[in-house]
Amino acid sequence: MEENWLETFKGQHVTIITLLGSEERTDPGTLLRISDGWVQLVKDNGEMILVPTTAIRIIKLLDMTQTTPGLPITNQTPINNKVYEPNAQAI
């Protein structure tokens, strides 16, 4: 099974902004887990909360303590690095 690319953000300090009805809420903390439909966050005051992803408006990454590796490019067309010679004979 393929790993969720969001898992690379585990352990990062974030602020989750949620919108429930007309009420907007901001929760800063450390991201512990991202799974199907839920985000687990340890708030800066020590509370642990589970946030449904349907309520999340935005997640702000505050302090990037680790870098996210780039994805490898596959099936790329090879680059033709031959010098163009207009008067050369075809082989």
BELRA-V734603 format. One record per residue. RES is the residue in one letter. PSI is psi as a letter, one per 30 degrees, with the letter a starting at -180 (999 if undefined). D_CENTER is the distance of its C-alpha to the mean C-alpha in Angstrom with 1 decimal. Layout:
[[RES/PSI/D_CENTER] [RES/PSI/D_CENTER]]
This chain:
[[M/k/18.1] [E/k/14.7] [E/k/12.1] [N/k/9.1] [W/f/6.1] [L/f/4.5] [E/f/7.6] [T/f/6.7] [F/g/6.2] [K/k/9.7] [G/f/12.4] [Q/l/10.9] [H/k/13.2] [V/l/11.9] [T/k/14.0] [I/k/13.7] [I/k/16.0] [T/l/17.6] [L/j/20.4] [L/j/23.1] [G/b/26.1] [S/g/26.9] [E/k/25.7] [E/k/22.5] [R/k/21.4] [T/k/19.3] [D/j/18.3] [P/k/17.2] [G/a/16.5] [T/k/14.6] [L/k/11.9] [L/e/13.8] [R/k/12.6] [I/k/10.5] [S/a/13.0] [D/j/14.6] [G/f/15.3] [W/k/14.9] [V/k/13.0] [Q/k/15.2] [L/k/15.6] [V/j/18.4] [K/l/19.6] [D/f/21.2] [N/g/24.6] [G/f/24.1] [E/k/23.7] [M/k/21.3] [I/l/20.0] [L/k/18.4] [V/k/16.9] [P/k/17.0] [T/f/14.0] [T/f/16.8] [A/f/17.7] [I/k/14.4] [R/e/14.8] [I/k/12.0] [I/j/9.9] [K/k/10.8] [L/j/9.6] [L/e/13.2] [D/j/13.7] [M/j/11.5] [T/f/13.7] [Q/l/12.2] [T/l/10.8] [T/k/8.0] [P/k/10.4] [G/l/10.8] [L/k/11.6] [P/k/15.4] [I/k/17.4] [T/l/20.0] [N/h/23.2] [Q/k/23.6] [T/k/27.1] [P/k/29.1] [I/k/30.1] [N/j/33.8] [N/g/34.9] [K/k/38.6] [V/k/40.8] [Y/k/42.2] [E/j/46.0] [P/f/47.6] [N/g/51.0] [A/k/50.0] [Q/k/51.5] [A/k/49.4] [I/999/49.4]]
